[in-house]
């Protein structure tokens, strides 16, 4: 069972407690259940250490933020998310350099780094994460196939770390894997 008291797991179902019903069934898969659990632990760790967090998401479209906000008490540490699907939003809201975008594209280590650093600055948080990639099914190339994802973590007066991943699966699976890896990188960054 996850640390969050609002969830009860039974095989492939999550029972979500709300003020309207005791538990309602939500069909899900194992990766989603694991992500609920890992984000609960991350939120608790951030609360324990008094570390504030912001997200900048492109290919995940706010999915990581959605999982984070499932947990009670998250408002103490989670300041917000910038979903920057369009390059113009990356430039205007996250201060990603147009030159970087034209030289290496939105799916690159340089863009992920600038997204995370821009998020930290814009949301005034102590820790920020960015996710940018190609979730598919279209949009890939031989140089950057579908499933290519860059995740950057910055803050706590440490050097920004950028990670390159190559995930397999359908669009939703790639997005879930990207979120799971982002949580893993954040967890390792604050240890």
C-alpha positions in Angstrom: 0.0 0.0 0.0 1.3 3.5 -0.8 2.1 6.0 1.9 -0.8 8.2 0.8 -3.8 7.2 2.8 -6.2 8.1 -0.1 -5.2 5.1 -2.2 -5.7 1.4 -1.7 -4.2 -1.0 -4.2 -5.6 -4.4 -5.2 -3.9 -6.1 -8.1 -4.5 -3.8 -11.2 -7.0 -1.5 -9.5 -6.5 1.6 -7.5 -9.3 2.5 -5.1 -9.4 6.2 -4.7 -11.1 7.6 -1.6 -13.0 10.9 -2.0 -15.5 13.0 -0.1 -18.3 11.7 -2.4 -17.7 8.0 -2.3 -15.9 5.6 0.0 -13.7 4.1 -2.8 -14.1 4.1 -6.5 -12.3 1.8 -8.9 -9.8 3.3 -11.3 -8.4 0.8 -13.8 -4.6 1.3 -14.1 -1.5 -0.7 -14.7 1.5 -1.6 -12.6 3.7 1.3 -13.8 1.0 3.8 -12.7 0.7 2.2 -9.3 4.5 2.3 -8.8 4.5 5.9 -9.9 1.8 6.8 -7.3 4.0 5.1 -4.7 7.3 6.7 -5.7 5.8 10.2 -6.0 4.3 9.7 -2.5 7.8 8.9 -1.1 9.3 11.8 -3.1 6.7 14.3 -1.8 7.4 13.1 1.8 11.1 13.3 1.4 10.8 16.9 0.0 8.6 17.8 2.9 11.0 16.3 5.4 13.9 18.3 3.9 11.8 21.5 3.3 12.7 21.5 -0.4 10.4 23.2 -2.9 9.9 21.8 -6.3 8.8 23.0 -9.8 8.4 21.0 -13.0 8.8 21.9 -16.6 7.3 19.3 -18.9 7.1 19.0 -22.6 6.4 15.4 -23.9 4.7 14.4 -20.6 2.3 17.3 -20.8 1.9 17.7 -17.1 1.7 14.0 -16.2 4.5 14.2 -13.6 2.8 17.2 -12.0 -0.5 15.3 -12.0 1.1 12.3 -10.1 2.8 14.6 -7.6 -0.5 16.4 -6.8 -2.3 13.2 -5.9 -0.7 13.4 -2.5 -2.0 15.3 0.5 0.5 17.9 1.8 2.1 18.4 -1.6 1.1 22.1 -1.6 3.8 22.7 1.1 6.6 21.9 -1.4 5.2 21.9 -5.0 5.0 25.4 -6.4 3.8 24.5 -9.9 4.5 23.3 -13.4 5.1 24.9 -16.7 3.9 22.7 -19.5 5.9 23.9 -22.4 4.8 21.8 -25.4 5.5 24.5 -27.9 8.9 25.9 -28.5 7.6 29.5 -28.2 6.5 28.7 -24.6 9.9 27.2 -23.9 11.4 30.5 -25.0 8.9 32.9 -23.4 8.3 31.2 -20.0 11.5 29.2 -19.5 14.1 31.4 -21.1 15.3 28.6 -23.4 17.5 30.2 -26.1 16.0 30.3 -29.6 19.6 29.6 -30.8 19.7 26.4 -28.8 16.3 25.3 -30.3 17.4 26.0 -33.8 20.8 24.4 -33.4 20.0 21.2 -31.5 16.2 21.2 -31.2 13.7 20.8 -28.4 14.7 17.2 -27.7 18.3 17.7 -26.5 20.4 17.8 -23.3 20.9 21.6 -23.8 17.2 22.3 -24.0 16.4 20.1 -21.0 19.1 21.9 -19.0 17.8 25.3 -19.9 14.2 24.2 -19.2 15.1 23.1 -15.7 17.1 26.2 -14.9 14.4 28.5 -16.4 11.8 26.7 -14.3 13.8 27.1 -11.1 14.2 30.8 -11.8 10.6 31.4 -12.9 8.9 29.5 -10.1 11.5 30.5 -7.5 11.9 27.0 -6.2 14.9 25.2 -4.6 14.7 22.2 -7.0 13.4 21.9 -10.6 13.0 19.1 -13.1 12.5 19.2 -16.8 11.3 16.5 -19.2 11.6 16.9 -23.0 11.4 14.1 -25.6 9.5 12.3 -28.3 6.6 10.2 -27.0 5.4 9.2 -30.5 4.0 7.5 -32.3 5.3 10.0 -34.9 8.0 12.7 -34.6 11.0 10.5 -34.4 14.1 10.4 -36.7 17.1 8.1 -37.1 19.1 10.5 -34.8 16.3 10.9 -32.3 13.9 8.0 -32.4 10.6 7.8 -30.7 11.3 7.2 -27.0 14.2 9.6 -26.8 13.8 11.6 -23.6 16.0 14.1 -21.8 15.5 14.8 -18.1 17.3 17.5 -16.2 17.4 18.2 -12.5 18.8 21.5 -11.0 18.9 23.3 -7.7 20.2 23.1 -4.2 23.3 25.1 -5.3 24.5 22.0 -7.3 25.4 21.6 -10.9 22.5 20.8 -13.2 22.4 17.1 -14.1 21.0 15.9 -17.5 20.1 12.3 -18.3 19.4 10.8 -21.7 16.9 7.9 -22.0 15.6 5.7 -24.8 12.3 4.2 -23.8 10.2 1.6 -25.7 6.5 1.3 -25.9 3.4 3.2 -26.9 3.0 6.9 -26.2 1.5 6.5 -22.7 4.1 3.9 -21.7 6.9 6.3 -22.8 5.3 9.1 -20.8 5.0 7.0 -17.7 8.6 5.7 -18.0 9.8 9.3 -18.4 7.9 10.4 -15.2 9.2 7.4 -13.3 12.8 8.2 -14.3 12.3 11.9 -13.4 11.2 10.8 -9.9 14.2 8.5 -9.6 16.6 11.3 -10.6 15.0 13.8 -8.2 15.2 11.3 -5.4 18.9 10.6 -6.1 19.6 14.4 -6.4 18.3 15.2 -2.9 20.0 12.2 -1.1 
